[in-house]
Amino acid sequence: MPTSSCCRSCSRSGTFAFDSYAGAAEPLHGETVTALASAAADHGVAVLAGSFVEDLAASTAAGFETPAGEGYANTAVFLDRDGNRRGVYRKHHLFGYDSAEAELLTPGESLSTVEFDGFTVATTTCYDLRFPELYRRLVEAGATLVLVPSAWPYPRVEHWQLLPRARAVENLLYVAAINGVGEFNSANLLGRSAVYDPWGTRVAALGEQRGLLEARLDPEAVSQRREEFPALADRRDP
């Protein structure tokens, strides 16, 4: 992907600050997305705004399509270089183990793919990495690049280094896994953002500290790898 694109993980409340969700929640046209849309347009870059706590009732009232019911969602929005809202993804798999996320949030019901710079860009969020069937659905939708904003904590370092790479290998596509750093309530995020190519090779990575990660991606590489090694064509329904 050209250097005029970017992806970042952001949250006003902090992923593990469950008591702050209600106060920090905002609709799709709220302060966070509006500010990042302006920044995207001002600088001519595409931005993945997310994830943030979305107020579903407020979004519905403004005319946006949302999951059934009220409450909140873990939401990411893809903004193009003009600041236009092109895609909305709400986290499908909510973390239930030793966490209030599944109690407080409503899971997403739809996928999001966006045509951008020769890629079909999809989004998943953090815990979604553990569910390969979601990525198969994205392949069926044409995805060639998946952006994964995350708040992945210690001690699950090996999982973070394995799962994005596995999703890239299984589906012969790019995976950009963007993780937070630092302490948030009782969690200590492990950083290590990385980009994997369709062969599973790590093409760019950061360590535990905050930083800027740049990766140059080739939109033709996905089709080339799928032609060279057509494993997806050999899939059979179980």
C-alpha positions as CSV (number, residue, x, y, z in Angstrom):
1,M,0.0,0.0,0.0
2,P,1.4,3.5,-0.8
3,T,2.7,5.6,1.9
4,S,-0.3,7.9,1.6
5,S,-2.4,5.5,3.6
6,C,-2.3,4.8,7.3
7,C,-3.9,2.7,9.9
8,R,-4.0,3.3,13.6
9,S,-5.7,1.9,16.7
10,C,-7.4,4.4,18.9
11,S,-9.9,4.5,21.8
12,R,-11.0,7.5,23.9
13,S,-11.9,5.3,26.8
14,G,-9.3,2.6,26.6
15,T,-10.3,-0.9,25.7
16,F,-10.3,-2.2,29.3
17,A,-11.9,0.8,30.9
18,F,-15.3,-0.8,31.0
19,D,-16.7,1.7,33.5
20,S,-16.0,4.5,31.0
21,Y,-17.8,3.0,28.0
22,A,-21.1,4.8,28.6
23,G,-19.5,8.2,29.0
24,A,-17.1,7.8,26.1
25,A,-19.5,6.2,23.6
26,E,-20.3,8.3,20.5
27,P,-22.1,7.8,17.2
28,L,-20.5,7.3,13.8
29,H,-20.8,11.0,13.1
30,G,-19.3,11.9,16.5
31,E,-16.2,13.7,17.6
32,T,-13.6,10.9,17.0
33,V,-14.6,10.0,13.4
34,T,-15.2,13.7,12.5
35,A,-11.8,14.7,13.7
36,L,-10.0,11.9,11.9
37,A,-12.0,12.5,8.7
38,S,-10.8,16.1,8.7
39,A,-7.2,14.9,9.3
40,A,-7.5,12.4,6.5
41,A,-8.7,15.1,4.1
42,D,-6.2,17.7,5.2
43,H,-3.2,15.3,4.7
44,G,-4.6,13.3,1.8
45,V,-4.3,9.9,3.6
46,A,-6.7,7.1,4.2
47,V,-7.3,6.3,7.9
48,L,-8.8,3.4,9.8
49,A,-10.5,5.2,12.7
50,G,-10.8,2.7,15.4
51,S,-11.6,1.1,17.3
52,F,-13.9,3.2,19.5
53,V,-17.1,2.6,21.6
54,E,-20.0,3.4,19.4
55,D,-23.4,4.5,20.8
56,L,-25.7,2.4,18.6
57,A,-28.9,4.3,19.5
58,A,-27.4,7.6,18.5
59,S,-26.1,6.2,15.3
60,T,-29.5,4.7,14.5
61,A,-31.2,8.0,15.3
62,A,-28.9,9.7,12.8
63,G,-29.9,7.2,10.0
64,F,-27.0,4.8,10.1
65,E,-27.6,1.0,9.8
66,T,-26.7,-0.7,13.1
67,P,-27.1,-4.1,14.7
68,A,-30.5,-4.9,16.2
69,G,-31.1,-3.3,19.6
70,E,-29.5,-0.5,21.5
71,G,-26.3,-0.4,23.5
72,Y,-22.7,-0.1,22.4
73,A,-20.4,-1.7,19.8
74,N,-16.6,-1.9,19.3
75,T,-16.4,0.0,15.9
76,A,-13.8,0.9,13.3
77,V,-14.4,3.2,10.3
78,F,-12.4,3.3,7.1
79,L,-12.0,6.8,5.8
80,D,-10.6,7.6,2.4
81,R,-8.2,10.4,1.4
82,D,-11.1,12.9,1.1
83,G,-12.3,12.0,4.6
84,N,-15.3,10.1,3.3
85,R,-16.7,7.3,5.4
86,R,-16.2,4.2,3.1
87,G,-16.6,1.2,5.5
88,V,-17.9,0.4,9.0
89,Y,-16.9,-2.7,10.9
90,R,-18.2,-3.7,14.3
91,K,-16.3,-6.4,16.2
92,H,-18.0,-9.7,15.7
93,H,-16.4,-11.8,18.5
94,L,-16.7,-10.3,22.0
95,F,-14.2,-11.4,24.6
96,G,-16.0,-13.2,27.4
97,Y,-13.1,-14.6,29.4
98,D,-12.4,-12.5,32.5
99,S,-13.8,-9.5,30.7
100,A,-17.0,-7.4,30.7
101,E,-16.8,-6.8,27.0
102,A,-19.4,-9.4,26.1
103,E,-21.8,-8.1,28.7
104,L,-21.5,-4.4,27.6
105,L,-21.2,-4.6,23.8
106,T,-23.4,-5.7,21.0
107,P,-21.6,-7.9,18.4
108,G,-21.4,-6.8,14.8
109,E,-23.6,-8.5,12.1
110,S,-22.0,-7.5,8.8
111,L,-18.7,-7.5,7.1
112,S,-17.0,-4.5,5.5
113,T,-14.9,-4.4,2.4
114,V,-13.6,-1.3,0.6
115,E,-11.9,-1.0,-2.8
116,F,-8.8,1.2,-2.3
117,D,-5.6,1.5,-4.2
118,G,-5.9,-1.8,-5.9
119,F,-6.8,-3.7,-2.7
120,T,-10.1,-5.0,-1.4
121,V,-9.6,-3.8,2.2
122,A,-11.4,-5.5,5.1
123,T,-11.3,-5.0,8.8
124,T,-11.5,-7.3,11.8
125,T,-10.8,-6.4,15.5
126,C,-8.4,-8.0,18.0
127,Y,-10.1,-11.2,19.3
128,D,-11.5,-11.8,15.9
129,L,-8.1,-13.2,15.0
130,R,-8.9,-16.4,16.8
131,F,-11.8,-17.2,14.5
132,P,-10.5,-18.3,11.1
133,E,-14.0,-18.8,9.7
134,L,-14.5,-15.1,9.7
135,Y,-11.5,-14.7,7.5
136,R,-12.8,-17.3,5.1
137,R,-15.9,-15.2,4.7
138,L,-13.8,-12.2,4.0
139,V,-11.9,-14.1,1.3
140,E,-15.3,-15.0,-0.2
141,A,-16.1,-11.3,-0.2
142,G,-12.9,-10.6,-2.2
143,A,-10.6,-9.3,0.6
144,T,-6.9,-9.0,-0.2
145,L,-5.8,-6.9,2.8
146,V,-7.2,-7.2,6.3
147,L,-6.6,-4.4,8.9
148,V,-6.7,-5.5,12.5
149,P,-6.8,-2.8,15.2
150,S,-6.1,-4.5,18.5
151,A,-5.6,-4.1,22.2
152,W,-3.7,-7.4,22.8
153,P,-2.2,-7.8,26.2
154,Y,0.6,-9.8,27.9
155,P,1.2,-12.6,28.5
156,R,-0.2,-13.9,25.1
157,V,2.8,-12.8,23.0
158,E,3.1,-16.0,21.1
159,H,-0.6,-15.9,20.1
160,W,-0.2,-12.4,18.8
161,Q,2.8,-13.4,16.7
162,L,1.1,-16.5,15.4
163,L,-2.5,-15.7,14.6
164,P,-2.1,-12.8,12.2
165,R,0.5,-14.7,10.3
166,A,-1.7,-17.8,10.2
167,R,-4.6,-15.8,8.9
168,A,-2.3,-14.4,6.1
169,V,-1.0,-17.9,5.2
170,E,-4.4,-19.6,5.2
171,N,-6.1,-17.0,3.1
172,L,-3.2,-15.9,0.9
173,L,-3.7,-12.2,1.7
174,Y,-2.0,-9.3,3.5
175,V,-2.7,-8.9,7.2
176,A,-1.8,-5.7,9.0
177,A,-2.1,-6.2,12.8
178,I,-2.0,-2.9,14.7
179,N,-1.6,-3.2,18.5
180,G,-1.6,-0.7,21.3
181,V,1.2,-0.3,23.9
182,G,1.3,0.6,27.5
183,E,-0.9,-0.1,30.6
184,F,-4.6,0.3,30.5
185,N,-6.4,-0.5,33.8
186,S,-5.3,-4.0,34.7
187,A,-3.9,-4.8,31.2
188,N,-0.5,-4.3,29.8
189,L,-0.6,-4.1,26.0
190,L,2.3,-5.8,24.2
191,G,2.7,-3.7,21.1
192,R,4.5,-5.6,18.3
193,S,2.4,-4.3,15.4
194,A,3.3,-6.1,12.2
195,V,2.4,-6.6,8.5
196,Y,2.4,-10.0,6.9
197,D,2.3,-10.7,3.2
198,P,0.2,-13.4,1.4
199,W,3.1,-16.0,2.0
200,G,3.1,-15.3,5.7
201,T,6.4,-13.3,5.6
202,R,6.6,-10.5,8.0
203,V,7.4,-7.4,5.9
204,A,7.4,-4.8,8.6
205,A,7.2,-4.8,12.4
206,L,7.6,-2.8,15.6
207,G,8.7,-3.8,19.0
208,E,7.1,-3.1,22.4
209,Q,7.4,0.7,22.2
210,R,5.2,3.2,20.4
211,G,6.3,3.9,16.9
212,L,5.4,4.5,13.2
213,L,5.3,1.4,11.0
214,E,5.6,1.8,7.2
215,A,5.1,-1.1,4.8
216,R,5.0,-1.0,1.0
217,L,2.5,-3.5,-0.3
218,D,2.0,-4.9,-3.8
219,P,-1.7,-5.4,-4.8
220,E,-0.6,-7.8,-7.5
221,A,1.1,-10.1,-4.9
222,V,-2.2,-11.6,-3.7
223,S,-3.3,-12.8,-7.1
224,Q,0.2,-14.0,-8.0
225,R,0.4,-16.1,-4.8
226,R,-3.0,-17.5,-5.3
227,E,-2.1,-18.5,-8.9
228,E,1.2,-20.0,-7.8
229,F,-0.3,-21.9,-4.9
230,P,-4.1,-22.3,-5.5
231,A,-4.9,-23.9,-2.2
232,L,-8.2,-21.9,-1.9
233,A,-9.5,-23.5,-5.1
234,D,-9.2,-26.9,-3.3
235,R,-11.5,-26.0,-0.5
236,R,-14.4,-28.4,0.2
237,D,-17.4,-27.9,2.5
238,P,-17.1,-30.1,5.6
